[in-house]
Amino acid sequence: MEIRIYYEDTDCGGVVYYANYLKYFERARTQYLEERGLSVAALRDGGTQFMVVHAELDYRSPSRYGETLIIETTLPVVSQASFTVAHVLREQTSGRLVVEGSAKLVTVDDRLKVKRLDKPILAALQGPPQTRS
């Protein structure tokens, strides 16, 4: 996934404001799910939500206005009621490593009580992206 850095993304020093990387992670995570046929809105409407319970970031180099970042997203850990999404962000032109991080999400119901992932959702999370025809 590509993220273009706009002026609004930067701080007074001209680099991407640190909290914006969490927004980029959220976008990449949503795209990862959608590529596997999982709509966050449809899951919510069906009584399944995901809540972040832990997030961490390691800043490796600054990114600046005008750059484009490439986000690689993987799921290194998937269990019955949670999964961890890992992200690596690189500057597109140079390949320079910018940020590495991850987020652990738990599955909850409408009342925000932890629940097991339904088997079709679990299979989709662990499967390859769906091809579009």
Backbone as JSON Lines, residues from 0, in Angstrom:
{"i":0,"aa":"M","n":[0.84,-1.16,0.0],"ca":[0.0,0.0,0.0],"c":[0.89,1.23,0.0]}
{"i":1,"aa":"E","n":[0.49,2.24,-0.75],"ca":[1.23,3.49,-0.79],"c":[0.56,4.56,0.07]}
{"i":2,"aa":"I","n":[1.37,5.34,0.75],"ca":[0.9,6.5,1.51],"c":[1.72,7.7,1.06]}
{"i":3,"aa":"R","n":[1.06,8.7,0.53],"ca":[1.73,9.94,0.14],"c":[1.73,10.86,1.35]}
{"i":4,"aa":"I","n":[2.87,11.48,1.62],"ca":[2.99,12.38,2.76],"c":[2.62,13.8,2.34]}
{"i":5,"aa":"Y","n":[1.59,14.32,3.0],"ca":[1.14,15.69,2.76],"c":[1.67,16.6,3.86]}
{"i":6,"aa":"Y","n":[1.62,17.9,3.6],"ca":[2.09,18.87,4.57],"c":[1.38,18.7,5.91]}
{"i":7,"aa":"E","n":[0.08,18.41,5.87],"ca":[-0.7,18.25,7.1],"c":[-0.22,17.08,7.96]}
{"i":8,"aa":"D","n":[0.55,16.16,7.37],"ca":[1.06,15.01,8.1],"c":[2.3,15.33,8.92]}
{"i":9,"aa":"T","n":[2.88,16.5,8.68],"ca":[4.18,16.82,9.29],"c":[4.04,17.7,10.52]}
{"i":10,"aa":"D","n":[5.11,17.71,11.32],"ca":[5.15,18.56,12.51],"c":[5.93,19.84,12.21]}
{"i":11,"aa":"C","n":[6.2,20.62,13.23],"ca":[6.88,21.89,13.01],"c":[8.32,21.7,12.52]}
{"i":12,"aa":"G","n":[8.86,20.5,12.66],"ca":[10.2,20.21,12.17],"c":[10.22,19.72,10.73]}
{"i":13,"aa":"G","n":[9.03,19.59,10.14],"ca":[8.95,19.16,8.74],"c":[8.99,17.67,8.51]}
{"i":14,"aa":"V","n":[8.89,16.89,9.6],"ca":[8.86,15.44,9.45],"c":[7.49,14.93,9.85]}
{"i":15,"aa":"V","n":[7.16,13.72,9.44],"ca":[5.86,13.15,9.76],"c":[5.7,13.08,11.28]}
{"i":16,"aa":"Y","n":[4.58,13.61,11.75],"ca":[4.25,13.57,13.18],"c":[4.08,12.12,13.6]}
{"i":17,"aa":"Y","n":[4.69,11.74,14.7],"ca":[4.8,10.33,15.08],"c":[3.46,9.6,15.15]}
{"i":18,"aa":"A","n":[2.41,10.25,15.65],"ca":[1.12,9.57,15.81],"c":[0.47,9.24,14.47]}
{"i":19,"aa":"N","n":[0.86,9.93,13.41],"ca":[0.28,9.64,12.1],"c":[0.63,8.25,11.6]}
{"i":20,"aa":"Y","n":[1.73,7.68,12.07],"ca":[2.06,6.32,11.65],"c":[0.99,5.33,12.11]}
{"i":21,"aa":"L","n":[0.37,5.58,13.25],"ca":[-0.72,4.71,13.69],"c":[-1.91,4.79,12.74]}
{"i":22,"aa":"K","n":[-2.17,5.99,12.2],"ca":[-3.23,6.13,11.19],"c":[-2.86,5.35,9.94]}
{"i":23,"aa":"Y","n":[-1.61,5.43,9.53],"ca":[-1.18,4.69,8.34],"c":[-1.31,3.19,8.58]}
{"i":24,"aa":"F","n":[-0.98,2.74,9.79],"ca":[-1.15,1.32,10.14],"c":[-2.62,0.92,10.01]}
{"i":25,"aa":"E","n":[-3.51,1.78,10.49],"ca":[-4.95,1.48,10.42],"c":[-5.41,1.34,8.98]}
{"i":26,"aa":"R","n":[-4.96,2.23,8.12],"ca":[-5.33,2.15,6.7],"c":[-4.83,0.85,6.09]}
{"i":27,"aa":"A","n":[-3.58,0.52,6.38],"ca":[-2.98,-0.7,5.81],"c":[-3.69,-1.95,6.34]}
{"i":28,"aa":"R","n":[-4.05,-1.92,7.62],"ca":[-4.76,-3.06,8.21],"c":[-6.12,-3.23,7.57]}
{"i":29,"aa":"T","n":[-6.84,-2.12,7.37],"ca":[-8.15,-2.18,6.73],"c":[-8.03,-2.71,5.3]}
{"i":30,"aa":"Q","n":[-7.02,-2.25,4.57],"ca":[-6.83,-2.73,3.21],"c":[-6.48,-4.21,3.21]}
{"i":31,"aa":"Y","n":[-5.65,-4.64,4.14],"ca":[-5.29,-6.05,4.25],"c":[-6.55,-6.91,4.42]}
{"i":32,"aa":"L","n":[-7.45,-6.47,5.3],"ca":[-8.7,-7.21,5.53],"c":[-9.56,-7.21,4.27]}
{"i":33,"aa":"E","n":[-9.7,-6.05,3.64],"ca":[-10.54,-5.95,2.44],"c":[-10.0,-6.82,1.31]}
{"i":34,"aa":"E","n":[-8.68,-6.92,1.19],"ca":[-8.09,-7.76,0.15],"c":[-8.4,-9.24,0.38]}
{"i":35,"aa":"R","n":[-8.82,-9.57,1.57],"ca":[-9.18,-10.95,1.9],"c":[-10.69,-11.12,2.03]}
{"i":36,"aa":"G","n":[-11.43,-10.14,1.51],"ca":[-12.88,-10.22,1.49],"c":[-13.56,-9.88,2.8]}
{"i":37,"aa":"L","n":[-12.85,-9.24,3.71],"ca":[-13.41,-8.9,5.01],"c":[-13.65,-7.39,5.1]}
{"i":38,"aa":"S","n":[-14.9,-7.0,5.16],"ca":[-15.27,-5.6,5.3],"c":[-15.44,-5.3,6.79]}
{"i":39,"aa":"V","n":[-14.72,-4.31,7.3],"ca":[-14.82,-3.94,8.7],"c":[-16.26,-3.55,9.04]}
{"i":40,"aa":"A","n":[-16.92,-2.8,8.17],"ca":[-18.3,-2.38,8.41],"c":[-19.25,-3.59,8.44]}
{"i":41,"aa":"A","n":[-19.08,-4.51,7.49],"ca":[-19.95,-5.69,7.46],"c":[-19.71,-6.58,8.68]}
{"i":42,"aa":"L","n":[-18.46,-6.72,9.08],"ca":[-18.17,-7.5,10.28],"c":[-18.83,-6.87,11.5]}
{"i":43,"aa":"R","n":[-18.71,-5.54,11.63],"ca":[-19.33,-4.83,12.75],"c":[-20.84,-5.05,12.75]}
{"i":44,"aa":"D","n":[-21.45,-4.91,11.57],"ca":[-22.9,-5.11,11.46],"c":[-23.3,-6.54,11.82]}
{"i":45,"aa":"G","n":[-22.37,-7.48,11.63],"ca":[-22.64,-8.88,11.96],"c":[-22.25,-9.25,13.38]}
{"i":46,"aa":"G","n":[-21.82,-8.27,14.17],"ca":[-21.51,-8.54,15.57],"c":[-20.07,-8.86,15.88]}
{"i":47,"aa":"T","n":[-19.16,-8.55,14.95],"ca":[-17.74,-8.79,15.18],"c":[-16.96,-7.5,14.98]}
{"i":48,"aa":"Q","n":[-16.21,-7.13,16.01],"ca":[-15.35,-5.95,15.92],"c":[-13.95,-6.32,16.36]}
{"i":49,"aa":"F","n":[-12.99,-5.51,15.95],"ca":[-11.61,-5.7,16.36],"c":[-11.17,-4.49,17.17]}
{"i":50,"aa":"M","n":[-10.54,-4.75,18.31],"ca":[-10.04,-3.67,19.17],"c":[-8.54,-3.82,19.34]}
{"i":51,"aa":"V","n":[-7.83,-2.72,19.16],"ca":[-6.39,-2.71,19.4],"c":[-6.15,-2.74,20.91]}
{"i":52,"aa":"V","n":[-5.36,-3.71,21.35],"ca":[-5.03,-3.8,22.78],"c":[-3.56,-3.5,23.04]}
{"i":53,"aa":"H","n":[-2.77,-3.48,21.97],"ca":[-1.34,-3.15,22.11],"c":[-0.83,-2.68,20.76]}
{"i":54,"aa":"A","n":[-0.05,-1.61,20.77],"ca":[0.6,-1.12,19.55],"c":[1.99,-0.67,19.89]}
{"i":55,"aa":"E","n":[2.91,-0.9,18.96],"ca":[4.27,-0.42,19.16],"c":[4.88,-0.01,17.83]}
{"i":56,"aa":"L","n":[5.77,0.98,17.91],"ca":[6.44,1.49,16.72],"c":[7.91,1.69,17.03]}
{"i":57,"aa":"D","n":[8.74,1.38,16.05],"ca":[10.17,1.67,16.14],"c":[10.5,2.59,14.97]}
{"i":58,"aa":"Y","n":[10.91,3.81,15.3],"ca":[11.24,4.81,14.28],"c":[12.67,4.61,13.85]}
{"i":59,"aa":"R","n":[12.87,4.42,12.55],"ca":[14.2,4.14,12.01],"c":[14.8,5.34,11.29]}
{"i":60,"aa":"S","n":[13.96,6.11,10.6],"ca":[14.42,7.32,9.92],"c":[13.21,8.21,9.65]}
{"i":61,"aa":"P","n":[13.43,9.52,9.55],"ca":[12.29,10.42,9.35],"c":[11.76,10.37,7.92]}
{"i":62,"aa":"S","n":[10.47,10.62,7.8],"ca":[9.88,10.81,6.47],"c":[9.36,12.24,6.42]}
{"i":63,"aa":"R","n":[9.35,12.8,5.22],"ca":[9.05,14.22,5.06],"c":[7.98,14.45,4.01]}
{"i":64,"aa":"Y","n":[7.45,15.67,4.04],"ca":[6.47,16.12,3.06],"c":[6.93,15.79,1.65]}
{"i":65,"aa":"G","n":[6.01,15.26,0.84],"ca":[6.3,14.96,-0.56],"c":[6.78,13.55,-0.81]}
{"i":66,"aa":"E","n":[7.21,12.85,0.23],"ca":[7.65,11.48,0.03],"c":[6.45,10.54,-0.06]}
{"i":67,"aa":"T","n":[6.69,9.38,-0.6],"ca":[5.68,8.33,-0.64],"c":[6.23,7.14,0.12]}
{"i":68,"aa":"L","n":[5.42,6.61,1.0],"ca":[5.81,5.43,1.77],"c":[5.1,4.2,1.23]}
{"i":69,"aa":"I","n":[5.8,3.1,1.27],"ca":[5.23,1.8,0.92],"c":[5.09,1.03,2.23]}
{"i":70,"aa":"I","n":[3.89,0.52,2.48],"ca":[3.63,-0.22,3.71],"c":[3.44,-1.7,3.37]}
{"i":71,"aa":"E","n":[4.27,-2.53,3.98],"ca":[4.12,-3.98,3.87],"c":[3.43,-4.47,5.14]}
{"i":72,"aa":"T","n":[2.37,-5.23,4.98],"ca":[1.57,-5.68,6.11],"c":[1.5,-7.21,6.12]}
{"i":73,"aa":"T","n":[1.74,-7.78,7.29],"ca":[1.66,-9.23,7.47],"c":[0.93,-9.53,8.78]}
{"i":74,"aa":"L","n":[0.49,-10.77,8.91],"ca":[-0.12,-11.25,10.17],"c":[0.76,-12.37,10.71]}
{"i":75,"aa":"P","n":[1.75,-12.03,11.54],"ca":[2.64,-13.07,12.05],"c":[2.01,-13.98,13.1]}
{"i":76,"aa":"V","n":[0.96,-13.49,13.78],"ca":[0.31,-14.28,14.83],"c":[-1.2,-14.19,14.65]}
{"i":77,"aa":"V","n":[-1.85,-15.36,14.57],"ca":[-3.31,-15.43,14.52],"c":[-3.73,-16.53,15.49]}
{"i":78,"aa":"S","n":[-4.62,-16.15,16.42],"ca":[-5.14,-17.15,17.36],"c":[-6.67,-17.16,17.28]}
{"i":79,"aa":"Q","n":[-7.31,-17.86,18.17],"ca":[-8.76,-18.02,18.12],"c":[-9.54,-16.73,18.37]}
{"i":80,"aa":"A","n":[-8.94,-15.78,19.14],"ca":[-9.66,-14.56,19.48],"c":[-8.84,-13.29,19.26]}
{"i":81,"aa":"S","n":[-7.64,-13.42,18.7],"ca":[-6.81,-12.24,18.48],"c":[-5.85,-12.48,17.32]}
{"i":82,"aa":"F","n":[-5.27,-11.39,16.86],"ca":[-4.24,-11.49,15.84],"c":[-3.33,-10.27,15.94]}
{"i":83,"aa":"T","n":[-2.11,-10.44,15.47],"ca":[-1.13,-9.37,15.45],"c":[-0.84,-9.0,14.01]}
{"i":84,"aa":"V","n":[-0.89,-7.71,13.75],"ca":[-0.61,-7.18,12.41],"c":[0.73,-6.46,12.48]}
{"i":85,"aa":"A","n":[1.66,-6.84,11.62],"ca":[2.98,-6.21,11.58],"c":[3.09,-5.35,10.33]}
{"i":86,"aa":"H","n":[3.78,-4.23,10.48],"ca":[3.94,-3.29,9.37],"c":[5.4,-2.87,9.24]}
{"i":87,"aa":"V","n":[5.85,-2.76,8.0],"ca":[7.15,-2.2,7.68],"c":[6.9,-1.09,6.67]}
{"i":88,"aa":"L","n":[7.36,0.12,7.0],"ca":[7.19,1.28,6.11],"c":[8.54,1.68,5.56]}
{"i":89,"aa":"R","n":[8.59,1.81,4.25],"ca":[9.81,2.23,3.56],"c":[9.5,3.4,2.65]}
{"i":90,"aa":"E","n":[10.48,4.26,2.47],"ca":[10.35,5.34,1.5],"c":[10.42,4.72,0.12]}
{"i":91,"aa":"Q","n":[9.5,5.09,-0.75],"ca":[9.34,4.4,-2.03],"c":[10.57,4.48,-2.93]}
{"i":92,"aa":"T","n":[11.14,5.66,-3.12],"ca":[12.22,5.84,-4.08],"c":[13.52,5.18,-3.64]}
{"i":93,"aa":"S","n":[13.91,5.4,-2.4],"ca":[15.2,4.9,-1.92],"c":[15.1,3.53,-1.27]}
{"i":94,"aa":"G","n":[13.91,3.14,-0.82],"ca":[13.75,1.9,-0.07],"c":[14.18,2.04,1.39]}
{"i":95,"aa":"R","n":[14.5,3.26,1.81],"ca":[14.95,3.52,3.18],"c":[13.89,3.09,4.19]}
{"i":96,"aa":"L","n":[14.31,2.35,5.21],"ca":[13.42,1.91,6.27],"c":[13.03,3.12,7.12]}
{"i":97,"aa":"V","n":[11.73,3.34,7.3],"ca":[11.23,4.48,8.06],"c":[10.7,4.03,9.42]}
{"i":98,"aa":"V","n":[9.77,3.1,9.44],"ca":[9.14,2.66,10.68],"c":[8.83,1.17,10.59]}
{"i":99,"aa":"E","n":[9.0,0.49,11.7],"ca":[8.53,-0.87,11.87],"c":[7.59,-0.87,13.07]}
{"i":100,"aa":"G","n":[6.54,-1.66,13.01],"ca":[5.64,-1.69,14.15],"c":[4.61,-2.77,14.03]}
{"i":101,"aa":"S","n":[3.8,-2.87,15.06],"ca":[2.76,-3.88,15.06],"c":[1.62,-3.45,15.97]}
{"i":102,"aa":"A","n":[0.5,-4.13,15.8],"ca":[-0.66,-3.93,16.65],"c":[-1.3,-5.28,16.92]}
{"i":103,"aa":"K","n":[-1.65,-5.52,18.17],"ca":[-2.38,-6.73,18.53],"c":[-3.84,-6.33,18.67]}
{"i":104,"aa":"L","n":[-4.71,-7.08,18.01],"ca":[-6.14,-6.82,18.06],"c":[-6.85,-8.03,18.64]}
{"i":105,"aa":"V","n":[-7.88,-7.77,19.45],"ca":[-8.74,-8.84,19.93],"c":[-10.09,-8.72,19.25]}
{"i":106,"aa":"T","n":[-10.77,-9.83,19.15],"ca":[-12.1,-9.87,18.55],"c":[-13.12,-9.72,19.67]}
{"i":107,"aa":"V","n":[-14.08,-8.81,19.46],"ca":[-15.11,-8.58,20.47],"c":[-16.49,-8.57,19.81]}
{"i":108,"aa":"D","n":[-17.51,-8.75,20.65],"ca":[-18.89,-8.71,20.16],"c":[-19.46,-7.3,20.33]}
{"i":109,"aa":"D","n":[-20.76,-7.16,20.13],"ca":[-21.43,-5.86,20.24],"c":[-21.31,-5.23,21.62]}
{"i":110,"aa":"R","n":[-21.14,-6.06,22.64],"ca":[-21.02,-5.56,24.02],"c":[-19.56,-5.4,24.43]}
{"i":111,"aa":"L","n":[-18.67,-5.54,23.44],"ca":[-17.22,-5.41,23.64],"c":[-16.64,-6.51,24.52]}
{"i":112,"aa":"K","n":[-17.29,-7.67,24.5],"ca":[-16.77,-8.85,25.2],"c":[-15.97,-9.68,24.21]}
{"i":113,"aa":"V","n":[-14.83,-10.18,24.66],"ca":[-13.95,-10.98,23.79],"c":[-14.71,-12.2,23.3]}
{"i":114,"aa":"K","n":[-14.54,-12.48,22.01],"ca":[-15.18,-13.66,21.41],"c":[-14.2,-14.33,20.45]}
{"i":115,"aa":"R","n":[-14.48,-15.55,20.15],"ca":[-13.66,-16.28,19.18],"c":[-13.96,-15.81,17.77]}
{"i":116,"aa":"L","n":[-12.94,-15.88,16.93],"ca":[-13.14,-15.59,15.52],"c":[-13.95,-16.71,14.88]}
{"i":117,"aa":"D","n":[-14.93,-16.34,14.07],"ca":[-15.67,-17.34,13.3],"c":[-14.7,-18.01,12.33]}
{"i":118,"aa":"K","n":[-14.94,-19.29,12.04],"ca":[-14.02,-20.04,11.17],"c":[-13.81,-19.39,9.8]}
{"i":119,"aa":"P","n":[-14.85,-18.86,9.14],"ca":[-14.61,-18.21,7.84],"c":[-13.72,-16.97,7.95]}
{"i":120,"aa":"I","n":[-13.86,-16.22,9.03],"ca":[-13.02,-15.04,9.23],"c":[-11.58,-15.48,9.49]}
{"i":121,"aa":"L","n":[-11.42,-16.47,10.32],"ca":[-10.09,-17.01,10.62],"c":[-9.41,-17.5,9.35]}
{"i":122,"aa":"A","n":[-10.15,-18.22,8.51],"ca":[-9.6,-18.72,7.25],"c":[-9.21,-17.57,6.32]}
{"i":123,"aa":"A","n":[-10.04,-16.52,6.26],"ca":[-9.74,-15.37,5.41],"c":[-8.5,-14.63,5.89]}
{"i":124,"aa":"L","n":[-8.37,-14.48,7.21],"ca":[-7.19,-13.81,7.75],"c":[-5.9,-14.54,7.38]}
{"i":125,"aa":"Q","n":[-5.95,-15.85,7.41],"ca":[-4.77,-16.66,7.16],"c":[-4.54,-16.93,5.67]}
{"i":126,"aa":"G","n":[-5.51,-16.59,4.85],"ca":[-5.42,-16.89,3.43],"c":[-4.76,-15.79,2.62]}
{"i":127,"aa":"P","n":[-4.56,-16.08,1.34],"ca":[-3.95,-15.08,0.45],"c":[-5.0,-14.02,0.04]}
{"i":128,"aa":"P","n":[-4.54,-12.9,-0.49],"ca":[-5.47,-11.91,-1.0],"c":[-6.34,-12.51,-2.09]}
{"i":129,"aa":"Q","n":[-7.57,-12.03,-2.18],"ca":[-8.47,-12.5,-3.22],"c":[-8.15,-11.76,-4.51]}
{"i":130,"aa":"T","n":[-8.24,-12.48,-5.6],"ca":[-8.03,-11.82,-6.9],"c":[-9.33,-11.21,-7.36]}
{"i":131,"aa":"R","n":[-9.2,-10.08,-8.01],"ca":[-10.4,-9.41,-8.54],"c":[-10.5,-9.69,-10.02]}
{"i":132,"aa":"S","n":[-11.71,-10.01,-10.46],"ca":[-11.88,-10.3,-11.88],"c":[-12.62,-9.2,-12.59]}
